Amino acid sequence: MERLSLVQASFHLNGFARAIGWQVEGPLRRQFEWFGELAQRVPVAKLTVPWGPPFAPGLAAQIWDRLQPRKL
């Protein structure tokens, strides 16, 4: 698990847009701005889960524990 910088977080969040290929400028600009604001307010981490589903029991709890500020 890796905590992303503000720039990395904004880049990754924008990379998972729900409307791929959409070219209407207004909504795209707002979405870009919203993801930037989100990245400023909420820590964003990149996590690789190597196998699943099914996922190991307790995996969600382990991820949650690692996401706590003291562990990033």
PDB file with one MODEL, atoms N, CA, C and O in Angstrom:
MODEL        1
ATOM      1  N   MET A   1       0.848  -1.164   0.000  1.00  0.00           N
ATOM      2  CA  MET A   1       0.000   0.000   0.000  1.00  0.00           C
ATOM      3  C   MET A   1       0.895   1.229   0.000  1.00  0.00           C
ATOM      4  O   MET A   1       1.900   1.290   0.708  1.00  0.00           O
ATOM      5  N   GLU A   2       0.507   2.203  -0.809  1.00  0.00           N
ATOM      6  CA  GLU A   2       1.297   3.427  -0.944  1.00  0.00           C
ATOM      7  C   GLU A   2       0.362   4.629  -0.897  1.00  0.00           C
ATOM      8  O   GLU A   2      -0.611   4.699  -1.648  1.00  0.00           O
ATOM      9  N   ARG A   3       0.662   5.568  -0.016  1.00  0.00           N
ATOM     10  CA  ARG A   3      -0.115   6.804   0.020  1.00  0.00           C
ATOM     11  C   ARG A   3       0.348   7.678  -1.132  1.00  0.00           C
ATOM     12  O   ARG A   3       1.547   7.855  -1.348  1.00  0.00           O
ATOM     13  N   LEU A   4      -0.612   8.223  -1.872  1.00  0.00           N
ATOM     14  CA  LEU A   4      -0.287   9.017  -3.057  1.00  0.00           C
ATOM     15  C   LEU A   4      -0.184  10.493  -2.716  1.00  0.00           C
ATOM     16  O   LEU A   4      -0.882  10.986  -1.830  1.00  0.00           O
ATOM     17  N   SER A   5       0.691  11.192  -3.426  1.00  0.00           N
ATOM     18  CA  SER A   5       0.786  12.645  -3.291  1.00  0.00           C
ATOM     19  C   SER A   5      -0.486  13.263  -3.863  1.00  0.00           C
ATOM     20  O   SER A   5      -1.282  12.571  -4.498  1.00  0.00           O
ATOM     21  N   LEU A   6      -0.675  14.534  -3.644  1.00  0.00           N
ATOM     22  CA  LEU A   6      -1.856  15.232  -4.150  1.00  0.00           C
ATOM     23  C   LEU A   6      -1.951  15.113  -5.671  1.00  0.00           C
ATOM     24  O   LEU A   6      -3.025  14.838  -6.208  1.00  0.00           O
ATOM     25  N   VAL A   7      -0.844  15.316  -6.358  1.00  0.00           N
ATOM     26  CA  VAL A   7      -0.835  15.223  -7.825  1.00  0.00           C
ATOM     27  C   VAL A   7      -1.135  13.795  -8.266  1.00  0.00           C
ATOM     28  O   VAL A   7      -1.952  13.582  -9.162  1.00  0.00           O
ATOM     29  N   GLN A   8      -0.483  12.817  -7.643  1.00  0.00           N
ATOM     30  CA  GLN A   8      -0.723  11.417  -8.002  1.00  0.00           C
ATOM     31  C   GLN A   8      -2.176  11.026  -7.743  1.00  0.00           C
ATOM     32  O   GLN A   8      -2.802  10.350  -8.559  1.00  0.00           O
ATOM     33  N   ALA A   9      -2.703  11.458  -6.597  1.00  0.00           N
ATOM     34  CA  ALA A   9      -4.085  11.122  -6.243  1.00  0.00           C
ATOM     35  C   ALA A   9      -5.053  11.707  -7.259  1.00  0.00           C
ATOM     36  O   ALA A   9      -5.961  11.015  -7.720  1.00  0.00           O
ATOM     37  N   SER A  10      -4.869  12.967  -7.611  1.00  0.00           N
ATOM     38  CA  SER A  10      -5.740  13.602  -8.607  1.00  0.00           C
ATOM     39  C   SER A  10      -5.666  12.869  -9.939  1.00  0.00           C
ATOM     40  O   SER A  10      -6.686  12.639 -10.588  1.00  0.00           O
ATOM     41  N   PHE A  11      -4.465  12.510 -10.336  1.00  0.00           N
ATOM     42  CA  PHE A  11      -4.266  11.789 -11.593  1.00  0.00           C
ATOM     43  C   PHE A  11      -4.996  10.440 -11.572  1.00  0.00           C
ATOM     44  O   PHE A  11      -5.709  10.097 -12.515  1.00  0.00           O
ATOM     45  N   HIS A  12      -4.809   9.685 -10.493  1.00  0.00           N
ATOM     46  CA  HIS A  12      -5.431   8.365 -10.408  1.00  0.00           C
ATOM     47  C   HIS A  12      -6.951   8.465 -10.325  1.00  0.00           C
ATOM     48  O   HIS A  12      -7.655   7.694 -10.979  1.00  0.00           O
ATOM     49  N   LEU A  13      -7.465   9.399  -9.534  1.00  0.00           N
ATOM     50  CA  LEU A  13      -8.918   9.548  -9.436  1.00  0.00           C
ATOM     51  C   LEU A  13      -9.524   9.915 -10.787  1.00  0.00           C
ATOM     52  O   LEU A  13     -10.572   9.389 -11.160  1.00  0.00           O
ATOM     53  N   ASN A  14      -8.886  10.795 -11.507  1.00  0.00           N
ATOM     54  CA  ASN A  14      -9.385  11.169 -12.833  1.00  0.00           C
ATOM     55  C   ASN A  14      -9.252  10.020 -13.830  1.00  0.00           C
ATOM     56  O   ASN A  14      -9.987   9.974 -14.817  1.00  0.00           O
ATOM     57  N   GLY A  15      -8.344   9.113 -13.592  1.00  0.00           N
ATOM     58  CA  GLY A  15      -8.164   7.973 -14.473  1.00  0.00           C
ATOM     59  C   GLY A  15      -9.266   6.938 -14.370  1.00  0.00           C
ATOM     60  O   GLY A  15      -9.383   6.064 -15.229  1.00  0.00           O
ATOM     61  N   PHE A  16     -10.079   7.030 -13.321  1.00  0.00           N
ATOM     62  CA  PHE A  16     -11.169   6.083 -13.133  1.00  0.00           C
ATOM     63  C   PHE A  16     -12.521   6.759 -13.307  1.00  0.00           C
ATOM     64  O   PHE A  16     -13.487   6.427 -12.619  1.00  0.00           O
ATOM     65  N   ALA A  17     -12.580   7.687 -14.210  1.00  0.00           N
ATOM     66  CA  ALA A  17     -13.830   8.408 -14.470  1.00  0.00           C
ATOM     67  C   ALA A  17     -14.886   7.434 -14.969  1.00  0.00           C
ATOM     68  O   ALA A  17     -14.572   6.435 -15.615  1.00  0.00           O
ATOM     69  N   ARG A  18     -16.135   7.736 -14.663  1.00  0.00           N
ATOM     70  CA  ARG A  18     -17.226   6.836 -15.037  1.00  0.00           C
ATOM     71  C   ARG A  18     -17.676   7.025 -16.477  1.00  0.00           C
ATOM     72  O   ARG A  18     -18.365   6.163 -17.023  1.00  0.00           O
ATOM     73  N   ALA A  19     -17.308   8.119 -17.093  1.00  0.00           N
ATOM     74  CA  ALA A  19     -17.767   8.405 -18.455  1.00  0.00           C
ATOM     75  C   ALA A  19     -16.569   8.515 -19.389  1.00  0.00           C
ATOM     76  O   ALA A  19     -16.219   9.610 -19.830  1.00  0.00           O
ATOM     77  N   ILE A  20     -15.956   7.406 -19.683  1.00  0.00           N
ATOM     78  CA  ILE A  20     -14.772   7.395 -20.539  1.00  0.00           C
ATOM     79  C   ILE A  20     -15.161   7.775 -21.964  1.00  0.00           C
ATOM     80  O   ILE A  20     -16.151   7.279 -22.503  1.00  0.00           O
ATOM     81  N   GLY A  21     -14.383   8.645 -22.555  1.00  0.00           N
ATOM     82  CA  GLY A  21     -14.636   9.072 -23.929  1.00  0.00           C
ATOM     83  C   GLY A  21     -15.577  10.254 -24.048  1.00  0.00           C
ATOM     84  O   GLY A  21     -15.794  10.767 -25.145  1.00  0.00           O
ATOM     85  N   TRP A  22     -16.134  10.687 -22.938  1.00  0.00           N
ATOM     86  CA  TRP A  22     -17.054  11.819 -22.940  1.00  0.00           C
ATOM     87  C   TRP A  22     -16.267  13.081 -23.231  1.00  0.00           C
ATOM     88  O   TRP A  22     -15.192  13.271 -22.662  1.00  0.00           O
ATOM     89  N   GLN A  23     -16.763  13.948 -24.095  1.00  0.00           N
ATOM     90  CA  GLN A  23     -16.007  15.123 -24.500  1.00  0.00           C
ATOM     91  C   GLN A  23     -16.727  16.434 -24.235  1.00  0.00           C
ATOM     92  O   GLN A  23     -16.335  17.466 -24.778  1.00  0.00           O
ATOM     93  N   VAL A  24     -17.770  16.420 -23.415  1.00  0.00           N
ATOM     94  CA  VAL A  24     -18.496  17.640 -23.084  1.00  0.00           C
ATOM     95  C   VAL A  24     -17.678  18.388 -22.029  1.00  0.00           C
ATOM     96  O   VAL A  24     -17.454  17.878 -20.932  1.00  0.00           O
ATOM     97  N   GLU A  25     -17.239  19.591 -22.369  1.00  0.00           N
ATOM     98  CA  GLU A  25     -16.252  20.296 -21.549  1.00  0.00           C
ATOM     99  C   GLU A  25     -16.731  20.637 -20.138  1.00  0.00           C
ATOM    100  O   GLU A  25     -15.995  20.403 -19.179  1.00  0.00           O
ATOM    101  N   GLY A  26     -17.920  21.173 -19.981  1.00  0.00           N
ATOM    102  CA  GLY A  26     -18.391  21.617 -18.665  1.00  0.00           C
ATOM    103  C   GLY A  26     -18.366  20.524 -17.608  1.00  0.00           C
ATOM    104  O   GLY A  26     -17.722  20.688 -16.572  1.00  0.00           O
ATOM    105  N   PRO A  27     -19.056  19.407 -17.848  1.00  0.00           N
ATOM    106  CA  PRO A  27     -19.049  18.335 -16.845  1.00  0.00           C
ATOM    107  C   PRO A  27     -17.660  17.746 -16.607  1.00  0.00           C
ATOM    108  O   PRO A  27     -17.331  17.385 -15.477  1.00  0.00           O
ATOM    109  N   LEU A  28     -16.854  17.646 -17.640  1.00  0.00           N
ATOM    110  CA  LEU A  28     -15.500  17.114 -17.460  1.00  0.00           C
ATOM    111  C   LEU A  28     -14.656  18.036 -16.593  1.00  0.00           C
ATOM    112  O   LEU A  28     -13.885  17.577 -15.750  1.00  0.00           O
ATOM    113  N   ARG A  29     -14.805  19.321 -16.801  1.00  0.00           N
ATOM    114  CA  ARG A  29     -14.046  20.289 -15.988  1.00  0.00           C
ATOM    115  C   ARG A  29     -14.468  20.203 -14.521  1.00  0.00           C
ATOM    116  O   ARG A  29     -13.624  20.220 -13.625  1.00  0.00           O
ATOM    117  N   ARG A  30     -15.791  20.109 -14.280  1.00  0.00           N
ATOM    118  CA  ARG A  30     -16.282  19.992 -12.901  1.00  0.00           C
ATOM    119  C   ARG A  30     -15.773  18.706 -12.255  1.00  0.00           C
ATOM    120  O   ARG A  30     -15.363  18.707 -11.094  1.00  0.00           O
ATOM    121  N   GLN A  31     -15.803  17.621 -13.006  1.00  0.00           N
ATOM    122  CA  GLN A  31     -15.316  16.352 -12.469  1.00  0.00           C
ATOM    123  C   GLN A  31     -13.832  16.460 -12.109  1.00  0.00           C
ATOM    124  O   GLN A  31     -13.417  15.999 -11.046  1.00  0.00           O
ATOM    125  N   PHE A  32     -13.047  17.059 -12.976  1.00  0.00           N
ATOM    126  CA  PHE A  32     -11.625  17.252 -12.713  1.00  0.00           C
ATOM    127  C   PHE A  32     -11.428  18.068 -11.433  1.00  0.00           C
ATOM    128  O   PHE A  32     -10.584  17.730 -10.603  1.00  0.00           O
ATOM    129  N   GLU A  33     -12.203  19.137 -11.277  1.00  0.00           N
ATOM    130  CA  GLU A  33     -12.099  19.981 -10.081  1.00  0.00           C
ATOM    131  C   GLU A  33     -12.531  19.225  -8.834  1.00  0.00           C
ATOM    132  O   GLU A  33     -11.895  19.345  -7.787  1.00  0.00           O
ATOM    133  N   TRP A  34     -13.615  18.440  -8.933  1.00  0.00           N
ATOM    134  CA  TRP A  34     -14.101  17.675  -7.785  1.00  0.00           C
ATOM    135  C   TRP A  34     -13.074  16.656  -7.324  1.00  0.00           C
ATOM    136  O   TRP A  34     -12.860  16.486  -6.124  1.00  0.00           O
ATOM    137  N   PHE A  35     -12.434  15.974  -8.274  1.00  0.00           N
ATOM    138  CA  PHE A  35     -11.423  14.997  -7.889  1.00  0.00           C
ATOM    139  C   PHE A  35     -10.227  15.685  -7.232  1.00  0.00           C
ATOM    140  O   PHE A  35      -9.632  15.135  -6.305  1.00  0.00           O
ATOM    141  N   GLY A  36      -9.872  16.869  -7.697  1.00  0.00           N
ATOM    142  CA  GLY A  36      -8.794  17.623  -7.063  1.00  0.00           C
ATOM    143  C   GLY A  36      -9.150  17.996  -5.638  1.00  0.00           C
ATOM    144  O   GLY A  36      -8.314  17.887  -4.741  1.00  0.00           O
ATOM    145  N   GLU A  37     -10.396  18.440  -5.415  1.00  0.00           N
ATOM    146  CA  GLU A  37     -10.845  18.776  -4.061  1.00  0.00           C
ATOM    147  C   GLU A  37     -10.878  17.533  -3.176  1.00  0.00           C
ATOM    148  O   GLU A  37     -10.488  17.586  -2.010  1.00  0.00           O
ATOM    149  N   LEU A  38     -11.337  16.432  -3.726  1.00  0.00           N
ATOM    150  CA  LEU A  38     -11.383  15.182  -2.966  1.00  0.00           C
ATOM    151  C   LEU A  38      -9.978  14.768  -2.534  1.00  0.00           C
ATOM    152  O   LEU A  38      -9.772  14.380  -1.384  1.00  0.00           O
ATOM    153  N   ALA A  39      -9.021  14.847  -3.443  1.00  0.00           N
ATOM    154  CA  ALA A  39      -7.640  14.471  -3.128  1.00  0.00           C
ATOM    155  C   ALA A  39      -7.039  15.365  -2.051  1.00  0.00           C
ATOM    156  O   ALA A  39      -6.159  14.927  -1.311  1.00  0.00           O
ATOM    157  N   GLN A  40      -7.502  16.620  -1.950  1.00  0.00           N
ATOM    158  CA  GLN A  40      -7.005  17.524  -0.911  1.00  0.00           C
ATOM    159  C   GLN A  40      -7.606  17.190   0.448  1.00  0.00           C
ATOM    160  O   GLN A  40      -6.978  17.430   1.479  1.00  0.00           O
ATOM    161  N   ARG A  41      -8.813  16.642   0.460  1.00  0.00           N
ATOM    162  CA  ARG A  41      -9.525  16.407   1.716  1.00  0.00           C
ATOM    163  C   ARG A  41      -9.360  15.005   2.284  1.00  0.00           C
ATOM    164  O   ARG A  41      -9.413  14.812   3.498  1.00  0.00           O
ATOM    165  N   VAL A  42      -9.160  14.032   1.408  1.00  0.00           N
ATOM    166  CA  VAL A  42      -9.146  12.637   1.840  1.00  0.00           C
ATOM    167  C   VAL A  42      -7.837  11.991   1.384  1.00  0.00           C
ATOM    168  O   VAL A  42      -7.477  12.096   0.212  1.00  0.00           O
ATOM    169  N   PRO A  43      -7.122  11.327   2.290  1.00  0.00           N
ATOM    170  CA  PRO A  43      -5.915  10.621   1.863  1.00  0.00           C
ATOM    171  C   PRO A  43      -6.267   9.548   0.824  1.00  0.00           C
ATOM    172  O   PRO A  43      -7.243   8.815   0.989  1.00  0.00           O
ATOM    173  N   VAL A  44      -5.482   9.462  -0.224  1.00  0.00           N
ATOM    174  CA  VAL A  44      -5.711   8.475  -1.271  1.00  0.00           C
ATOM    175  C   VAL A  44      -4.517   7.530  -1.285  1.00  0.00           C
ATOM    176  O   VAL A  44      -3.363   7.958  -1.313  1.00  0.00           O
ATOM    177  N   ALA A  45      -4.818   6.249  -1.266  1.00  0.00           N
ATOM    178  CA  ALA A  45      -3.768   5.232  -1.274  1.00  0.00           C
ATOM    179  C   ALA A  45      -3.972   4.303  -2.458  1.00  0.00           C
ATOM    180  O   ALA A  45      -5.097   4.050  -2.888  1.00  0.00           O
ATOM    181  N   LYS A  46      -2.878   3.811  -2.965  1.00  0.00           N
ATOM    182  CA  LYS A  46      -2.899   2.822  -4.045  1.00  0.00           C
ATOM    183  C   LYS A  46      -2.586   1.476  -3.411  1.00  0.00           C
ATOM    184  O   LYS A  46      -1.582   1.320  -2.716  1.00  0.00           O
ATOM    185  N   LEU A  47      -3.444   0.526  -3.656  1.00  0.00           N
ATOM    186  CA  LEU A  47      -3.323  -0.776  -3.010  1.00  0.00           C
ATOM    187  C   LEU A  47      -3.391  -1.871  -4.064  1.00  0.00           C
ATOM    188  O   LEU A  47      -4.246  -1.842  -4.948  1.00  0.00           O
ATOM    189  N   THR A  48      -2.500  -2.820  -3.965  1.00  0.00           N
ATOM    190  CA  THR A  48      -2.529  -3.977  -4.854  1.00  0.00           C
ATOM    191  C   THR A  48      -2.908  -5.197  -4.033  1.00  0.00           C
ATOM    192  O   THR A  48      -2.222  -5.557  -3.077  1.00  0.00           O
ATOM    193  N   VAL A  49      -4.003  -5.823  -4.417  1.00  0.00           N
ATOM    194  CA  VAL A  49      -4.424  -7.073  -3.781  1.00  0.00           C
ATOM    195  C   VAL A  49      -4.043  -8.178  -4.759  1.00  0.00           C
ATOM    196  O   VAL A  49      -4.637  -8.286  -5.831  1.00  0.00           O
ATOM    197  N   PRO A  50      -3.069  -8.991  -4.404  1.00  0.00           N
ATOM    198  CA  PRO A  50      -2.503  -9.912  -5.375  1.00  0.00           C
ATOM    199  C   PRO A  50      -3.400 -11.074  -5.795  1.00  0.00           C
ATOM    200  O   PRO A  50      -3.138 -11.692  -6.827  1.00  0.00           O
ATOM    201  N   TRP A  51      -4.433 -11.389  -5.046  1.00  0.00           N
ATOM    202  CA  TRP A  51      -5.206 -12.560  -5.409  1.00  0.00           C
ATOM    203  C   TRP A  51      -6.638 -12.423  -4.922  1.00  0.00           C
ATOM    204  O   TRP A  51      -6.882 -11.878  -3.846  1.00  0.00           O
ATOM    205  N   GLY A  52      -7.573 -12.910  -5.701  1.00  0.00           N
ATOM    206  CA  GLY A  52      -8.965 -12.957  -5.282  1.00  0.00           C
ATOM    207  C   GLY A  52      -9.862 -12.594  -6.434  1.00  0.00           C
ATOM    208  O   GLY A  52      -9.353 -12.220  -7.491  1.00  0.00           O
ATOM    209  N   PRO A  53     -11.127 -12.679  -6.297  1.00  0.00           N
ATOM    210  CA  PRO A  53     -11.831 -13.316  -5.185  1.00  0.00           C
ATOM    211  C   PRO A  53     -11.736 -14.829  -5.261  1.00  0.00           C
ATOM    212  O   PRO A  53     -11.459 -15.344  -6.344  1.00  0.00           O
ATOM    213  N   PRO A  54     -11.936 -15.536  -4.241  1.00  0.00           N
ATOM    214  CA  PRO A  54     -12.282 -15.041  -2.910  1.00  0.00           C
ATOM    215  C   PRO A  54     -11.055 -14.443  -2.224  1.00  0.00           C
ATOM    216  O   PRO A  54      -9.924 -14.878  -2.439  1.00  0.00           O
ATOM    217  N   PHE A  55     -11.312 -13.444  -1.403  1.00  0.00           N
ATOM    218  CA  PHE A  55     -10.246 -12.775  -0.669  1.00  0.00           C
ATOM    219  C   PHE A  55     -10.087 -13.425   0.702  1.00  0.00           C
ATOM    220  O   PHE A  55     -11.020 -14.022   1.240  1.00  0.00           O
ATOM    221  N   ALA A  56      -8.899 -13.296   1.244  1.00  0.00           N
ATOM    222  CA  ALA A  56      -8.603 -13.889   2.549  1.00  0.00           C
ATOM    223  C   ALA A  56      -9.530 -13.309   3.616  1.00  0.00           C
ATOM    224  O   ALA A  56      -9.853 -12.122   3.580  1.00  0.00           O
ATOM    225  N   PRO A  57      -9.956 -14.144   4.564  1.00  0.00           N
ATOM    226  CA  PRO A  57     -10.763 -13.629   5.671  1.00  0.00           C
ATOM    227  C   PRO A  57      -9.977 -12.554   6.418  1.00  0.00           C
ATOM    228  O   PRO A  57      -8.776 -12.695   6.645  1.00  0.00           O
ATOM    229  N   GLY A  58     -10.650 -11.511   6.786  1.00  0.00           N
ATOM    230  CA  GLY A  58      -9.995 -10.437   7.533  1.00  0.00           C
ATOM    231  C   GLY A  58      -9.263  -9.426   6.676  1.00  0.00           C
ATOM    232  O   GLY A  58      -8.671  -8.489   7.210  1.00  0.00           O
ATOM    233  N   LEU A  59      -9.286  -9.588   5.350  1.00  0.00           N
ATOM    234  CA  LEU A  59      -8.549  -8.667   4.474  1.00  0.00           C
ATOM    235  C   LEU A  59      -9.065  -7.236   4.607  1.00  0.00           C
ATOM    236  O   LEU A  59      -8.278  -6.293   4.676  1.00  0.00           O
ATOM    237  N   ALA A  60     -10.376  -7.077   4.643  1.00  0.00           N
ATOM    238  CA  ALA A  60     -10.944  -5.723   4.757  1.00  0.00           C
ATOM    239  C   ALA A  60     -10.476  -5.040   6.046  1.00  0.00           C
ATOM    240  O   ALA A  60     -10.147  -3.853   6.034  1.00  0.00           O
ATOM    241  N   ALA A  61     -10.446  -5.773   7.140  1.00  0.00           N
ATOM    242  CA  ALA A  61      -9.982  -5.209   8.418  1.00  0.00           C
ATOM    243  C   ALA A  61      -8.510  -4.823   8.343  1.00  0.00           C
ATOM    244  O   ALA A  61      -8.109  -3.794   8.886  1.00  0.00           O
ATOM    245  N   GLN A  62      -7.705  -5.643   7.673  1.00  0.00           N
ATOM    246  CA  GLN A  62      -6.285  -5.324   7.519  1.00  0.00           C
ATOM    247  C   GLN A  62      -6.093  -4.053   6.692  1.00  0.00           C
ATOM    248  O   GLN A  62      -5.261  -3.208   7.024  1.00  0.00           O
ATOM    249  N   ILE A  63      -6.860  -3.927   5.625  1.00  0.00           N
ATOM    250  CA  ILE A  63      -6.768  -2.722   4.784  1.00  0.00           C
ATOM    251  C   ILE A  63      -7.181  -1.504   5.588  1.00  0.00           C
ATOM    252  O   ILE A  63      -6.501  -0.479   5.562  1.00  0.00           O
ATOM    253  N   TRP A  64      -8.291  -1.611   6.302  1.00  0.00           N
ATOM    254  CA  TRP A  64      -8.776  -0.490   7.117  1.00  0.00           C
ATOM    255  C   TRP A  64      -7.722  -0.076   8.132  1.00  0.00           C
ATOM    256  O   TRP A  64      -7.484   1.116   8.327  1.00  0.00           O
ATOM    257  N   ASP A  65      -7.092  -1.044   8.779  1.00  0.00           N
ATOM    258  CA  ASP A  65      -6.064  -0.748   9.767  1.00  0.00           C
ATOM    259  C   ASP A  65      -4.887  -0.010   9.132  1.00  0.00           C
ATOM    260  O   ASP A  65      -4.367   0.942   9.715  1.00  0.00           O
ATOM    261  N   ARG A  66      -4.469  -0.435   7.960  1.00  0.00           N
ATOM    262  CA  ARG A  66      -3.345   0.206   7.274  1.00  0.00           C
ATOM    263  C   ARG A  66      -3.690   1.610   6.787  1.00  0.00           C
ATOM    264  O   ARG A  66      -2.797   2.442   6.624  1.00  0.00           O
ATOM    265  N   LEU A  67      -4.971   1.884   6.553  1.00  0.00           N
ATOM    266  CA  LEU A  67      -5.382   3.194   6.077  1.00  0.00           C
ATOM    267  C   LEU A  67      -5.395   4.261   7.175  1.00  0.00           C
ATOM    268  O   LEU A  67      -5.504   5.453   6.884  1.00  0.00           O
ATOM    269  N   GLN A  68      -5.285   3.835   8.425  1.00  0.00           N
ATOM    270  CA  GLN A  68      -5.281   4.806   9.501  1.00  0.00           C
ATOM    271  C   GLN A  68      -4.036   5.689   9.377  1.00  0.00           C
ATOM    272  O   GLN A  68      -2.966   5.188   9.031  1.00  0.00           O
ATOM    273  N   PRO A  69      -4.154   6.986   9.649  1.00  0.00           N
ATOM    274  CA  PRO A  69      -3.064   7.949   9.387  1.00  0.00           C
ATOM    275  C   PRO A  69      -1.711   7.540   9.955  1.00  0.00           C
ATOM    276  O   PRO A  69      -0.688   7.814   9.328  1.00  0.00           O
ATOM    277  N   ARG A  70      -1.670   6.921  11.073  1.00  0.00           N
ATOM    278  CA  ARG A  70      -0.379   6.569  11.687  1.00  0.00           C
ATOM    279  C   ARG A  70       0.373   5.499  10.914  1.00  0.00           C
ATOM    280  O   ARG A  70       1.570   5.314  11.132  1.00  0.00           O
ATOM    281  N   LYS A  71      -0.306   4.787  10.009  1.00  0.00           N
ATOM    282  CA  LYS A  71       0.314   3.659   9.322  1.00  0.00           C
ATOM    283  C   LYS A  71       0.624   3.939   7.874  1.00  0.00           C
ATOM    284  O   LYS A  71       1.274   3.113   7.233  1.00  0.00           O
ATOM    285  N   LEU A  72       0.192   5.067   7.318  1.00  0.00           N
ATOM    286  CA  LEU A  72       0.461   5.358   5.899  1.00  0.00           C
ATOM    287  C   LEU A  72       1.879   5.832   5.707  1.00  0.00           C
ATOM    288  O   LEU A  72       2.285   6.124   4.582  1.00  0.00           O
TER     289      LEU A  72
ENDMDL
END
